[in-house]
Amino acid sequence: MDRMPKIAVIMDENTSSGGGRYDTSKNYFSAIRRAGAFAFGIPYIPDLVDQVVEEFDGFLSVGGRINFPKGWYVDGDQSQYPPSDRLAVDMALMEGFLAREKPVLGICNGMQMLGCLNGCRMVSDVHSSWPEALNHDQGNFSHDVRIVAGTRMAEIFGADTFAVNTFHREAIVEVAGTVTVTARASDGVVEAIEIGSQSFAMGLQWHPELLDAESHPGARVFDAFVEAASRRSR
């Protein structure tokens, strides 16, 4: 019997109240387990990176609000979030998994990191930078996304459009040639990306771990992610 894939999940932290505690939604772990893998939270310990990259089958970079490098933003912009020890470990893990062609999934903050590590640039406040944009930083709001036909993500979702939750202030606005936009909101904001040169490297701006796994197309990414990781574990 093949062993269950192991997914490394970078922990988030309570940056809004001092950053002294890890603070990560249980929904990430349950979504991965439902899809057929075990998830393990990874703390901000640089010495762990090489061993995690070597021993785990996939990497999930979760949502969060941390200070990204100024060079990741368009000219004249910069992060409005506090510094975090998460940044260096999260970056090293993502780069390590990508270098080994192991599956990577980025959600919200994780999507932005995936994009910027591959040449994209972003803004710190999409609504201020683009006044006609929706207010994407609302916990009780949802909006439609349109999936780009012909992408691998379109095959996963099996739907042209659907409504998603939205909890982000920052957004990718300049897309590098190595990155494919796979979904946009009705206002044009980038909502999902994939890296075509990788076996599985995808990012979502919405939070699929909060969607109904049985009925919502946007939650199917976990099944595809775990399936890709399972091929590494055999």
Salt bridges, closest charged atoms under 4 A:
ASP2 OD2 - ARG234 NE 3.77
ASP12 OD1 - ARG86 NH1 3.06
ASP57 OD2 - ARG3 NH1 2.94
ASP75 OD1 - ARG121 NH1 3.08
ASP90 OD2 - ARG86 NE 2.89
ASP137 OD1 - ARG65 NH2 2.66
ASP137 OD2 - ARG169 NE 3.89
GLU174 OE1 - ARG121 NE 3.10
ASP187 OD2 - HIS136 NE2 2.83
GLU191 OE2 - HIS136 ND1 3.36
GLU191 OE2 - HIS143 NE2 3.41
GLU191 OE2 - HIS168 NE2 3.41
GLU209 OE2 - HIS207 ND1 2.64
ASP223 OD1 - ARG34 NH1 3.39
GLU227 OE2 - ARG231 NH1 3.43
GLU227 OE2 - ARG234 NH2 3.89
